[in-house]
Amino acid sequence: MNKYEEALLKKVCDKCVVSIQNLDDKTHNNYTMSINFDEGNFVLNQNENVTLTKYQLLFVFPNENPIEELSYSIKGKKYNAILVDQKNYNTLFFPEIYEKCKGQGKLYIVDVDFDNKTDYIEFKFVNNLVDPVKVDIKYIDADKDKYFQKVEKERVQSLLNKLSLNCKVGDSLVNFFWQNVSEDVAKTRIELFLDNKQLIMREDLGPGMMFKSIQGLAYGTYYYKVTQLNSKDEVIVSTEMLVFRISNPNFHEVII
């Protein structure tokens, strides 16, 4: 890639907006594509949400721009980029972009898909000023494991929030309060452990019971766990091992 091509592509890339289908927060306003001049390619990073695979590269060319035609290739088959106008602007993932680009020049769409990747984009110049320039696209795939771990963590946290677990400690007793996280809850399991994690009590309660009092506890540290299960005995949500302490209310430590 010569210096002229580098300067041209930098100008093109600066005018490129990346839209992502079904991206609710419309981050396309600041989502961009970069150029690796050493390798001579465009670099497109996938959004962390790996289920979003369809992207649109939107190129805005001023009327005096030397680029006459834009095309791209997928698995060896060539396609012309869509020139957006009043009739077809609804093909944009976010049609409001068309209004923003009005008067700035020509707006082209290059569709790319992380599941069916575009090989390269070709720029053809007015009056064959220079030979057409083909620029490969380098795709940086998001980390699938990291994304799905995040989704699972958010799902579990949402259920724990719905559980609304509350623990109240009194003299030699503890009271637990909770809510059912869904209509599928068939039972709630309460487990109580000593400070060495030895299980000392397990009880299953029906979906209509959302309170449990345990009395006759000695002073000390205890752990507990609350799990809700469906009718197939499958876990819907389960807390980690949580801790509470029962202390002698009349005990005062004397420091000398």
Helices and strands as residue ranges (DSSP letters): H 3-14, E 16-20, G 27-29, E 34-36, E 41-45, E 54-61, E 67-74, E 77-80, E 82-83, G 89-91, H 96-101, E 106-113, E 118-125, G 126-128, E 133-140, H 144-163, E 166-170, E 173-177, E 187-193, E 199-205, E 211-215, E 220-229, E 235-238, E 242-246
